[in-house]
Amino acid sequence: MIADPYMGATARKGSTYRFMLTHLQDGVGGISPRPFLIALRQAVRHALDDHPDHPRALHHRDIRRGVPEGARARAAEVEQAMPWVRAALAPLAGQQLPIESDQVIAQWDHACLPDRLRRLGSRTADPYPGGMRHLARYHDLLEELTAAGVVHPSTDGSWDMPDPFRIAYGLGRRGGVKPASAPV
């Protein structure tokens, strides 16, 4: 075994072997290799610094500490393909998930999101970079974010976000992996 079997003292916290996979998946269940390897590299660095005498290569705390770096890498990959995602998610920093559509829309209105998206589109050769087609129709924008795997609707009608984006953009969830100290 290269890691402790559990993310804590008992199985209650889950398996170390599933932890990074679970916390680096996007909303459609995809995992990109680069963020996974970055999270693993960070876990190894923490293990060497903080737990050099641990009987296994990775301590469960080091695995947990590697995930935020992998999350930032995944968010950067999505931003490269769809530059408008950062503009849409940045105004939500500090919010708690799941979040109601009305709260998302209020944050976007407060941040003047349609204007930000128009400015972003005017700086590129493609006026709709990476699929950004609905500048002022927020519900359509939520659907585009859903198709990209960045958000997903909850069964109660509110919106949730996979850990890579939640962590990278500084949103909270009770009991979840803590957001990075500085959002992307």
C-alpha positions in Angstrom: 0.0 0.0 0.0 1.3 3.5 -0.8 -1.2 5.3 1.4 -3.2 4.8 4.6 -6.4 2.8 3.8 -8.7 5.6 5.1 -8.9 9.4 5.0 -9.0 9.3 8.8 -8.6 6.8 11.6 -11.5 4.7 10.5 -13.5 4.0 7.3 -16.0 6.7 8.2 -14.0 9.3 6.3 -13.7 7.2 3.2 -11.0 5.4 1.2 -7.7 7.2 0.3 -7.7 5.5 -3.1 -11.0 7.1 -4.1 -10.5 10.5 -2.4 -8.6 12.3 -5.1 -10.8 10.8 -7.8 -13.9 11.9 -6.1 -12.7 15.4 -5.3 -11.2 16.1 -8.8 -14.2 14.9 -10.9 -16.2 17.5 -12.8 -20.0 17.6 -13.0 -20.1 14.9 -15.7 -17.8 12.5 -13.9 -14.7 13.3 -15.9 -11.2 13.5 -14.4 -8.3 15.1 -16.3 -4.9 13.4 -15.9 -2.9 16.7 -15.3 -4.9 17.9 -12.3 -4.7 14.4 -10.8 -1.0 14.2 -11.2 -0.5 17.7 -9.8 -2.6 16.8 -6.7 -0.6 13.6 -6.3 2.7 15.6 -6.6 1.6 18.0 -4.0 0.6 15.1 -1.7 4.1 13.6 -2.1 5.7 16.9 -1.3 3.7 17.3 1.8 4.4 13.7 2.8 8.2 14.3 2.4 8.0 17.5 4.5 5.5 16.6 7.1 5.5 12.8 7.5 8.9 11.5 6.5 8.8 8.7 9.0 5.3 7.5 8.1 5.2 3.8 7.3 3.5 4.4 3.9 4.5 6.8 1.1 1.4 9.0 1.6 -0.4 10.0 4.8 -4.1 10.7 4.4 -3.6 14.3 5.5 -1.1 14.9 2.7 -3.6 13.5 0.1 -6.2 15.9 1.4 -3.7 18.8 1.2 -2.8 18.0 -2.4 -6.4 18.3 -3.8 -6.7 22.1 -3.8 -3.7 22.4 -6.2 -5.2 19.8 -8.5 -8.5 21.7 -8.3 -6.8 24.9 -9.4 -5.2 23.1 -12.3 -8.6 21.7 -13.4 -10.2 25.1 -13.2 -7.3 26.6 -15.3 -7.8 23.9 -18.0 -11.5 24.8 -18.2 -10.8 28.5 -18.3 -8.4 28.0 -21.2 -11.1 26.3 -23.2 -13.9 28.6 -22.0 -12.6 31.9 -20.8 -16.0 33.1 -19.7 -16.2 30.5 -16.9 -13.9 32.6 -14.6 -16.1 35.7 -15.2 -19.2 33.7 -14.3 -17.8 32.0 -11.2 -15.7 34.7 -9.7 -18.7 36.7 -8.4 -19.8 33.6 -6.4 -16.7 33.4 -4.3 -17.6 33.1 -0.6 -21.0 31.7 -1.2 -22.1 28.3 0.3 -23.3 25.4 -1.8 -25.8 24.3 -2.7 -27.1 27.7 -3.8 -30.5 28.8 -5.1 -30.8 30.2 -8.6 -32.0 33.5 -7.2 -28.8 33.9 -5.2 -26.6 33.1 -8.2 -28.5 35.6 -10.3 -28.3 38.3 -7.6 -24.5 37.8 -7.4 -24.2 38.0 -11.2 -26.4 41.1 -11.4 -24.3 42.8 -8.6 -21.1 42.0 -10.6 -22.6 43.3 -13.9 -21.9 39.9 -15.5 -23.5 40.6 -18.9 -21.2 43.6 -19.3 -18.2 41.6 -18.2 -19.0 38.8 -20.7 -19.5 41.3 -23.5 -16.1 42.9 -22.8 -14.6 39.4 -22.8 -16.2 38.6 -26.1 -15.0 41.8 -27.7 -11.3 41.0 -26.8 -11.4 37.7 -28.8 -11.7 36.9 -32.5 -14.7 34.8 -31.7 -17.5 36.9 -30.1 -18.7 33.8 -28.3 -15.4 32.2 -27.0 -15.8 28.7 -25.7 -19.6 28.4 -26.1 -20.6 31.7 -24.4 -23.8 32.5 -26.2 -26.3 33.8 -23.7 -24.9 37.0 -22.2 -27.9 38.1 -20.3 -30.1 35.0 -20.0 -28.8 33.7 -16.7 -30.8 30.4 -16.8 -29.2 29.6 -20.2 -25.8 30.4 -18.8 -26.4 28.0 -15.9 -27.3 25.4 -18.5 -24.0 26.1 -20.4 -22.1 25.7 -17.1 -23.9 22.4 -16.5 -23.0 21.1 -20.0 -19.4 22.1 -19.3 -19.5 20.0 -16.0 -18.9 23.2 -13.9 -22.2 23.2 -12.1 -25.1 20.7 -11.7 -28.6 21.1 -10.5 -29.5 19.5 -7.1 -32.7 17.5 -6.7 -34.3 20.4 -4.8 -33.8 22.8 -7.7 -30.7 24.5 -6.2 -27.3 24.5 -7.8 -24.2 22.6 -6.7 -20.6 22.6 -8.0 -18.1 19.8 -8.2 -15.1 20.2 -5.9 -12.5 21.2 -8.4 -14.4 24.4 -9.3 -15.8 25.0 -5.8 -12.3 24.8 -4.3 -10.7 26.9 -7.0 -13.2 29.7 -6.9 -13.5 29.9 -3.1 -17.1 28.6 -2.6 -17.9 26.7 0.6 -19.7 23.5 1.4 -20.4 22.3 4.9 -18.1 19.3 5.5 -16.3 19.7 2.1 -12.6 20.2 1.3 -11.7 23.7 2.3 -11.4 26.2 -0.6 -7.9 27.3 -1.6 -6.8 30.4 0.4 -6.7 32.5 -2.8 -9.3 31.7 -5.5 -8.2 31.4 -9.1 
